[in-house]
Amino acid sequence: MTTLPIIEYPNDILTSPTKKIREVTTELTGLIDQMVATMRAVDGLGLAAPQVGHTIRLTVIEYRPDKGENKRAAIPLLVLINPKIISRSSEEEIGEEGCLSLPGIELDVARSLRIKVRAETTTGEQIQFRATGLLARIIQHEVDHLDGKLIIDYAPRRDALIKQYLATRDK
């Protein structure tokens, strides 16, 4: 399966809200397959459509623990079309996050411990589910991408961080 190039910051597509997907087409299922292959090739936990150049509300998520890690922590492949977080717990946890579109940057980000999500499947079925722990964190990160928000938007010294990031990229 062909992988896709990952778009890196700064690129306007990463900071623009995405459009709702109206129907599942063969082109969309092909894109999903390529996104899964790309996410796996770079050992990502999630990948949102804007990160590969598409302004649509689509994300893929998966966590496959390495040997010796807790297999119970695995997250089977999850394809979310038009995902929306419909509720969040007020209780948050700070955790370190990285981003494939911001290589080399890892930041502490506060995320809700529990969320409720509504989305569609590749068969057009409406689903609703609750997520906790790592899955909740990943979904929040990926939905941020679909809303045009990046982890650097959570940084206390955002402008200085961006300046430093861009300076290291130009070298």
PyMOL commands that set and color helices and strands:
alter all, ss='L'
color gray80, all
select helices_A, chain A and resi 12-15+26-41+49-52+71-73+133-146+151-154+158-169
alter helices_A, ss='H'
color red, helices_A
select strands_A, chain A and resi 46-48+58-63+75-88+92-98+106-112+114-120+126-132
alter strands_A, ss='S'
color yellow, strands_A
deselect
rebuild
show_as cartoon
